[in-house]
Amino acid sequence: MTKLSCLVLSTAAIILGFLASPVRAEFVYVVNQNNNVSAYSIDDKTGALAPVPGSPFATGELPSSVAVDPTSQFAYVTNAGGNNVSGYSINHNTGALTLVPGSPFATGSYPTSVAVDPTAPLVYVTNDSSSNVSAYSIDQTTGALTPVPGSPFVTAAEPSSVAVDAKGRFAYVIVDDSAVSAYSIDQTTGALTLVPGSPIATGSEPCSVAVDPKARFVYVTNFYGYNISGYRIDQTTGALTNVRGSPFKTGEEPISVALDPTAHFAYVADDASHGVSAYRIDDQTGDLRRISGSPFKTGIYPKAVAVDPTGRFAYVVNYFDNTVSGYNIRHQTGALKPVAGSPFATGSGPFAIAITGD
């Protein structure tokens, strides 16, 4: 597997983590490998997607991931081929993107994943080839990024995905093709400190990491293991311990995981199986139980999955088809049903996805 195959972040989980009050889904952003971002507005009643005027918007070279800040004012895209991250201001009325002053901002070598702290104006970027994490503070007026003291922070080899818990206390980073590391976040500066006991083993070729919206559990997709690992978070230290029954079986080559805002359901994009595996999360143990009807059909080679902030819709980008599939989430069961008009056209090689909330 090439590095590009596994350049997936847990954007959905990051976005959902900060939501403590009812919100309305607004815009969807899909990173395309032909160096742009497709933007869509969401029909609040049906979940159907409509292109935003001016879409697609240009990125840097080989964009790999996308995240939106908690206020839905700014979006950030890592450019793996350019060793930088592009920052955009989001037009609240239209969803259009405009580059922020100073963009793009330098990262380490081959940035693969971006996450925004749900509680503070902080951005974290994993740099695969330089084996570190770049951390930035966000100018809350302009969206410009400034490195935090001590950045970049050294990691184990080849960090590929990063997620921040909903309380903004800990960050979790996939490293070494077989492990996940936990870091405490300095509440004043945003600096990262490795948590004792890190890293902890995952399955084979972990791709994506997500934290549940209640900051209790962490989930990691294992691309070659055909499964997903679950961990419980120590609420004092941030250290991880295996959830009972972990790892849990998925389809072939699970590449991305997203959790709904209630922390009841988990969705995994299975790249080679062309489907989404759906699970109910045990509220007490973090155990995953497959939902009836799962896996649900997607397009060919789904690369990323996201759940909207209202918990009513899920979206999957299909790399081979150049589309994004939309689904209604059944409130009681977590099962997926295609929305009217799905799938929706994207640019070439859609690879990552993020959703705003109002």
Buried (B, 14 or more C-beta within 10 A) or exposed (E): EEBBBBBBBBBBBBBBBBBEEEBEBBBBBBBBBBBBBBBBBBBBEBBBBBBBEEBBBEBBEBBBBBBBBBBBBBBBBBBBBBBBBBBBBBBBEBBBBEBBEEBBBEBBEBBBBBBBBBBBBBBBBBBBBBBBBBBBBBBEEBBBBEBBEBBBBEBBEBBBBBBBBBBBBBBBBBBBBBBBBBBBBBEEBBBBBBBEBBBBEBBEBBBBBBBBBBBBBBBBBBBBBBBBBBBBBBEEBBBBEBBEEBBBEBBBBBBBBBBBBBBBBBBBBBBBBBBBBBBBBBBEBBBBEBBEEBBBEBBEBBBBBBBBBBBBBBBBBBBEBBBBBBBBBBEEBBBBEBBEEBBBEBBEBBBBBBBBBE
